[in-house]
Amino acid sequence: MTRPLASIRVLDLATTIAGPYCARLLADAGAEVIKIETAEGELMRNRPPYRNGASTAYGQLNAGKRSLVLDLKRPEAVAIVKRMVAEADVLVENFRPGVMRRFGLDYAVLRAINPRLVYTAISGFGQTGPSSGLAAYAPAVHASSGYDLAHLSYQPGRTRPDNCGIYTADVLTGTYAYGATMTALYQRQVTGRGQMVDVSMLESMLTLTLGEVQAAQFPVPPPGRPMFGPVASADGWVMPAVASERSFQNLAAAAGRLDWITDPRFAEYGDRRANWGQLVEELEVWSTTMATAEVEAALNAAGVPCSAYRSVAEAIADPQIAHRQALAEVKDGGGSFKVINPPYRLSEGETSVQGFAAALGEHSRVVLAELGYDAAAIEALIASGVAA
């Protein structure tokens, strides 16, 4: 199968996670992505795990991209980017608003060079507004969006927000940026014109709090114990996701407690929600007599959506992951490692991770030659530090 974006050229000026993830999704779909880095390499090249000096943290976000080193503080390097923009379809950046203007590479400048350019800018709070100039990383955005306190409200007895180790805002915003970029490319087919795509991490995180956004506007009854939480087994925990009347009835059948279906504490949704703690306590009389795998099997057999709590290592070893070919092998200077493919499949298009992660500046000479620089000019650019 062909890759859907095989004719698209992307300039990736982004760093860390959100922007590089957006650009990697474009590469997965077949776009030619040229990543522009400083001579030190972007931040993620310094993140473990390392093998022979190569970072898999960098590789999983930048697989399938070519690497070009430029010093954007030099006017000669800015001129090279402008030359590339003339033939590009997409530019992705996630600098703080104003940085690209200081480089002389903001959308107003680049649109004049290439009106068909889709310029995707990712930032913490958006390109305009009173907070637009603030520095932003995912943990701060989690807090500012209300997400962390919303999550805390479902943890009975706890008053301190969780620490942050999983950067949800980055991956989520990168995914939204990918979708928005594709939307702009589709519109370009109709209008012939590119546009600026302005993606905010704050607003991306707010999309996760659907119920809370409504509860912030309208009164809702106070919850009892949260209805989605761990149920103990003899050797671990299981999550039963009881989200419908049918799943509740199936849960009652699996536990041998059909009396719950007519019990006034649980029969109606509102009463069941108010008394959920009691239901879990009674459920654990049954579940704690069995191993986790037995509880999970019994609930699955009864048609109750559920899962044992697993580590990531256990999750990626799941036969379902192997069946879906969800993991792809990537090679770099340190050997090979596996990354997650995009979580969707096209019946007529290939969208898997491309199997290489470039060394810093690996393609600088090749890309400059493609732009029309002769060998002497390329060596001069490298010798002067404009490129590397």
C-alpha positions as CSV (number, residue, x, y, z in Angstrom):
1,M,0.0,0.0,0.0
2,T,1.1,3.6,-0.6
3,R,1.6,6.1,2.2
4,P,-1.2,8.8,1.9
5,L,1.1,11.8,2.4
6,A,3.9,10.6,0.1
7,S,3.8,13.9,-1.9
8,I,3.9,16.1,1.2
9,R,7.1,17.9,2.5
10,V,7.3,19.0,6.1
11,L,9.8,21.2,7.9
12,D,10.0,20.2,11.6
13,L,11.4,23.0,13.7
14,A,9.8,21.6,16.9
15,T,11.5,20.3,20.1
16,T,10.7,18.0,22.9
17,I,7.4,16.1,22.6
18,A,4.2,17.8,21.2
19,G,5.6,19.2,18.0
20,P,7.9,16.3,17.2
21,Y,5.0,13.9,17.8
22,C,2.8,15.8,15.4
23,A,5.5,15.7,12.7
24,R,6.2,12.0,13.3
25,L,2.6,11.2,12.7
26,L,3.0,13.1,9.4
27,A,6.1,11.0,8.6
28,D,4.2,7.8,9.5
29,A,1.7,8.7,6.9
30,G,4.5,9.1,4.3
31,A,5.4,12.8,4.4
32,E,9.0,13.7,3.8
33,V,9.9,15.3,7.1
34,I,13.1,17.3,7.5
35,K,13.9,18.0,11.2
36,I,15.9,21.2,11.8
37,E,18.1,21.1,14.9
38,T,20.8,23.1,16.6
39,A,24.4,21.8,16.7
40,E,23.7,20.5,20.2
41,G,20.7,18.5,19.0
42,E,17.3,19.0,20.4
43,L,16.5,18.3,24.0
44,M,15.2,14.7,23.7
45,R,18.5,13.5,22.3
46,N,19.8,13.8,25.8
47,R,17.0,11.7,27.4
48,P,17.6,8.0,28.4
49,P,17.5,5.2,27.5
50,Y,20.8,5.4,25.6
51,R,22.6,2.8,23.6
52,N,25.9,3.8,22.2
53,G,25.0,7.4,22.7
54,A,21.7,7.2,20.8
55,S,18.4,8.0,22.7
56,T,15.4,5.8,22.2
57,A,13.3,8.7,23.8
58,Y,14.4,10.8,20.9
59,G,14.0,8.1,18.3
60,Q,10.4,7.2,19.1
61,L,9.4,10.8,18.5
62,N,11.5,11.4,15.5
63,A,11.5,8.1,13.5
64,G,11.3,8.6,9.8
65,K,12.7,12.1,9.7
66,R,15.8,13.4,8.1
67,S,18.1,15.6,10.3
68,L,19.5,19.0,9.2
69,V,21.6,21.1,11.6
70,L,21.2,24.9,11.2
71,D,22.1,27.8,13.5
72,L,18.9,29.9,13.2
73,K,20.6,32.8,14.9
74,R,22.6,33.2,11.7
75,P,21.0,35.0,8.7
76,E,22.5,32.5,6.3
77,A,20.7,29.7,8.1
78,V,17.4,31.6,8.0
79,A,17.9,32.1,4.3
80,I,18.2,28.3,3.9
81,V,15.0,27.8,5.8
82,K,13.2,30.3,3.6
83,R,14.6,28.5,0.5
84,M,13.1,25.2,1.9
85,V,9.8,26.9,2.7
86,A,9.3,27.8,-0.9
87,E,8.9,24.1,-1.7
88,A,7.4,22.9,1.6
89,D,3.8,22.0,2.3
90,V,3.9,22.1,6.1
91,L,6.0,23.7,8.8
92,V,5.6,22.5,12.5
93,E,7.0,24.5,15.4
94,N,6.3,24.7,19.1
95,F,8.4,27.6,20.3
96,R,6.9,30.2,22.7
97,P,5.0,32.7,20.6
98,G,7.3,35.4,19.3
99,V,10.4,33.2,18.9
100,M,9.8,32.5,15.3
101,R,9.3,36.2,14.7
102,R,12.6,37.0,16.2
103,F,14.2,34.4,13.8
104,G,12.5,36.2,10.9
105,L,10.5,33.0,10.2
106,D,7.0,33.8,11.5
107,Y,3.9,33.0,9.5
108,A,3.5,36.5,8.0
109,V,7.0,36.3,6.5
110,L,6.7,32.7,5.3
111,R,3.2,33.1,3.8
112,A,4.6,35.7,1.5
113,I,7.2,33.2,0.3
114,N,4.7,30.3,-0.1
115,P,1.0,31.1,0.1
116,R,0.2,27.3,0.1
117,L,2.2,26.7,3.3
118,V,0.3,25.2,6.3
119,Y,2.1,26.6,9.3
120,T,1.3,24.6,12.4
121,A,2.2,26.4,15.7
122,I,1.8,24.6,19.0
123,S,2.1,26.5,22.2
124,G,1.0,26.3,25.8
125,F,-1.8,28.8,25.7
126,G,-2.3,29.8,22.1
127,Q,-0.6,32.4,19.9
128,T,-2.7,35.3,21.2
129,G,-4.2,36.4,24.5
130,P,-3.0,37.4,28.0
131,S,-1.3,34.1,28.7
132,S,0.2,33.5,25.3
133,G,3.7,34.6,26.3
134,L,4.0,32.3,29.3
135,A,6.4,29.4,29.2
136,A,4.6,26.1,29.3
137,Y,5.4,22.4,29.8
138,A,2.9,19.6,30.1
139,P,2.9,19.4,33.9
140,A,2.1,23.1,34.3
141,V,-0.6,22.8,31.7
142,H,-2.1,19.8,33.5
143,A,-2.4,22.0,36.6
144,S,-3.7,25.1,34.8
145,S,-6.4,23.2,32.8
146,G,-8.1,21.9,35.9
147,Y,-7.3,18.4,34.9
148,D,-5.2,17.6,38.0
149,L,-7.8,18.8,40.5
150,A,-10.5,17.1,38.5
151,H,-8.6,13.8,38.8
152,L,-8.0,14.4,42.5
153,S,-11.7,14.8,43.1
154,Y,-12.1,11.1,42.3
155,Q,-9.5,10.0,44.9
156,P,-11.4,9.7,48.2
157,G,-9.5,10.8,51.2
158,R,-6.7,12.5,49.3
159,T,-6.0,16.2,49.3
160,R,-2.7,16.6,47.4
161,P,-2.6,16.5,43.6
162,D,-0.6,13.7,42.0
163,N,2.9,14.0,40.8
164,C,3.3,14.2,37.0
165,G,5.4,11.6,35.1
166,I,3.2,11.0,32.0
167,Y,3.0,14.0,29.7
168,T,-0.6,13.7,28.5
169,A,-0.8,17.3,27.3
170,D,2.1,16.8,24.9
171,V,0.9,13.7,23.2
172,L,-2.7,14.9,23.2
173,T,-1.8,18.3,21.7
174,G,0.5,16.7,19.2
175,T,-2.3,14.5,18.0
176,Y,-4.7,17.5,17.8
177,A,-2.1,19.3,15.8
178,Y,-1.8,16.4,13.4
179,G,-5.5,16.4,12.9
180,A,-5.7,20.1,12.4
181,T,-2.8,20.1,10.0
182,M,-4.5,17.4,7.9
183,T,-7.7,19.5,8.0
184,A,-5.8,22.5,6.7
185,L,-4.2,20.4,3.9
186,Y,-7.7,19.2,2.9
187,Q,-9.0,22.8,2.8
188,R,-6.0,23.8,0.7
189,Q,-7.2,21.3,-1.9
190,V,-10.4,23.4,-2.2
191,T,-9.0,26.9,-1.8
192,G,-5.4,26.6,-3.1
193,R,-4.2,28.5,0.0
194,G,-2.4,27.4,3.1
195,Q,-3.1,28.9,6.6
196,M,-1.8,29.1,10.1
197,V,-2.8,26.3,12.5
198,D,-2.8,27.6,16.1
199,V,-3.0,24.7,18.7
200,S,-3.2,25.3,22.4
201,M,-2.1,22.7,25.0
202,L,-4.4,24.3,27.6
203,E,-7.5,23.9,25.4
204,S,-6.4,20.4,24.4
205,M,-6.4,19.4,28.0
206,L,-9.7,20.9,28.6
207,T,-11.2,18.6,26.0
208,L,-10.5,15.7,28.4
209,T,-12.8,17.1,31.1
210,L,-16.1,16.8,29.4
211,G,-18.3,16.2,32.5
212,E,-16.3,18.7,34.6
213,V,-16.8,21.5,32.0
214,Q,-20.6,21.0,32.4
215,A,-20.4,20.6,36.2
216,A,-18.5,23.9,36.3
217,Q,-21.6,25.6,34.7
218,F,-24.6,23.7,36.2
219,P,-25.3,22.0,39.6
220,V,-24.9,18.3,39.7
221,P,-25.5,16.0,42.7
222,P,-22.5,15.3,44.8
223,P,-21.0,11.9,43.9
224,G,-20.5,9.1,46.3
225,R,-17.5,6.9,46.0
226,P,-16.3,7.1,42.3
227,M,-18.0,4.5,40.2
228,F,-14.8,3.6,38.3
229,G,-12.1,2.3,40.6
230,P,-10.1,-0.8,41.5
231,V,-11.7,-3.8,42.9
232,A,-9.4,-6.0,45.0
233,S,-8.6,-9.6,44.1
234,A,-6.6,-12.1,46.1
235,D,-3.4,-11.0,44.5
236,G,-4.0,-7.6,42.8
237,W,-6.6,-5.4,41.3
238,V,-9.2,-5.4,38.6
239,M,-11.1,-2.5,37.0
240,P,-14.7,-3.3,36.2
241,A,-16.1,-0.4,34.0
242,V,-19.8,-0.6,34.9
243,A,-21.2,2.1,32.7
244,S,-24.7,0.8,31.7
245,E,-27.6,-1.1,33.2
246,R,-26.7,-4.2,31.3
247,S,-23.1,-4.1,32.6
248,F,-24.4,-3.7,36.1
249,Q,-26.7,-6.7,35.7
250,N,-23.9,-8.7,34.3
251,L,-21.7,-7.8,37.2
252,A,-24.3,-9.0,39.6
253,A,-24.6,-12.3,37.8
254,A,-20.9,-12.8,37.7
255,A,-20.6,-12.3,41.5
256,G,-23.6,-14.5,42.2
257,R,-25.5,-11.5,43.6
258,L,-28.6,-11.2,41.4
259,D,-30.3,-9.7,44.5
260,W,-28.4,-6.4,43.8
261,I,-30.6,-5.8,40.7
262,T,-33.6,-5.2,42.9
263,D,-31.8,-4.0,46.0
264,P,-33.1,-0.4,46.7
265,R,-29.5,0.7,47.3
266,F,-28.4,-0.3,43.8
267,A,-31.3,-0.8,41.5
268,E,-31.5,2.7,40.1
269,Y,-28.5,4.5,38.7
270,G,-28.7,7.4,41.1
271,D,-29.0,5.2,44.2
272,R,-26.2,2.9,42.9
273,R,-23.9,5.9,42.4
274,A,-24.7,7.2,45.9
275,N,-24.0,3.8,47.5
276,W,-21.2,2.6,45.2
277,G,-18.8,2.2,48.1
278,Q,-21.1,-0.4,49.7
279,L,-21.4,-2.2,46.3
280,V,-17.7,-2.4,46.0
281,E,-17.3,-3.7,49.6
282,E,-19.8,-6.5,48.9
283,L,-18.3,-7.2,45.5
284,E,-14.9,-7.7,47.1
285,V,-16.3,-10.4,49.4
286,W,-16.5,-12.4,46.1
287,S,-13.5,-11.0,44.2
288,T,-10.9,-11.4,47.0
289,T,-11.5,-15.2,47.0
290,M,-9.9,-15.5,43.6
291,A,-6.7,-14.5,41.7
292,T,-6.8,-11.5,39.5
293,A,-6.8,-13.6,36.3
294,E,-9.8,-15.5,37.6
295,V,-11.8,-12.4,38.5
296,E,-11.0,-10.9,35.0
297,A,-12.0,-14.1,33.3
298,A,-15.3,-14.3,35.2
299,L,-16.2,-10.7,34.4
300,N,-15.3,-11.1,30.8
301,A,-17.3,-14.2,30.5
302,A,-20.3,-12.3,31.9
303,G,-19.8,-9.4,29.4
304,V,-18.6,-6.9,32.0
305,P,-16.0,-4.5,30.5
306,C,-13.0,-5.0,32.7
307,S,-9.2,-5.4,32.9
308,A,-6.6,-6.4,35.4
309,Y,-4.2,-3.6,36.2
310,R,-1.1,-4.1,34.1
311,S,2.3,-2.6,33.7
312,V,3.3,-1.1,30.3
313,A,5.7,-4.1,29.8
314,E,2.7,-6.4,30.3
315,A,0.5,-4.4,28.0
316,I,2.9,-4.3,25.1
317,A,3.4,-8.1,25.5
318,D,-0.4,-8.7,25.0
319,P,-1.1,-11.0,22.0
320,Q,-3.6,-8.4,20.8
321,I,-0.8,-5.9,20.4
322,A,1.2,-8.5,18.3
323,H,-1.9,-9.3,16.2
324,R,-2.4,-5.6,15.5
325,Q,1.3,-5.1,14.7
326,A,1.1,-2.2,17.0
327,L,4.8,-2.2,17.7
328,A,7.3,-1.2,15.0
329,E,11.1,-1.7,14.9
330,V,13.3,1.4,14.5
331,K,17.0,1.4,14.0
332,D,19.5,4.1,14.9
333,G,23.2,4.4,15.9
334,G,22.6,2.4,19.0
335,G,20.9,-0.6,17.4
336,S,17.2,-1.3,17.2
337,F,14.2,-0.6,19.5
338,K,10.5,-0.7,19.3
339,V,7.9,2.1,19.2
340,I,4.2,2.3,19.1
341,N,2.6,2.7,15.6
342,P,-0.2,5.1,15.1
343,P,-3.3,3.5,16.7
344,Y,-5.4,3.5,13.5
345,R,-5.2,1.5,10.3
346,L,-6.3,2.4,6.8
347,S,-7.5,-0.3,4.4
348,E,-5.9,1.5,1.4
349,G,-2.9,3.3,3.0
350,E,0.2,2.6,5.0
351,T,0.7,4.6,8.2
352,S,3.3,2.7,10.2
353,V,6.4,4.1,11.8
354,Q,9.3,4.4,9.3
355,G,12.1,2.3,10.6
356,F,15.0,4.7,11.2
357,A,15.9,7.5,13.5
358,A,18.6,9.9,12.1
359,A,21.8,10.8,13.8
360,L,22.3,14.5,14.4
361,G,23.0,16.2,11.1
362,E,23.0,12.9,9.2
363,H,21.3,14.5,6.2
364,S,22.6,18.0,6.3
365,R,24.8,17.7,3.2
366,V,22.2,15.8,1.2
367,V,19.4,18.3,2.0
368,L,21.6,21.3,1.2
369,A,22.6,19.6,-2.1
370,E,18.9,19.1,-2.9
371,L,18.4,22.8,-2.3
372,G,21.0,23.6,-5.1
373,Y,24.1,24.3,-3.0
374,D,27.2,22.9,-4.6
375,A,29.9,21.0,-2.7
376,A,32.1,24.0,-2.1
377,A,29.1,26.1,-0.8
378,I,28.0,23.2,1.5
379,E,31.5,22.9,3.0
380,A,31.7,26.6,3.5
381,L,28.4,26.6,5.4
382,I,29.5,23.8,7.6
383,A,33.0,25.3,8.2
384,S,31.4,28.6,9.3
385,G,28.9,27.0,11.7
386,V,25.8,27.9,9.7
387,A,25.1,24.2,9.2
388,A,26.6,21.1,10.6
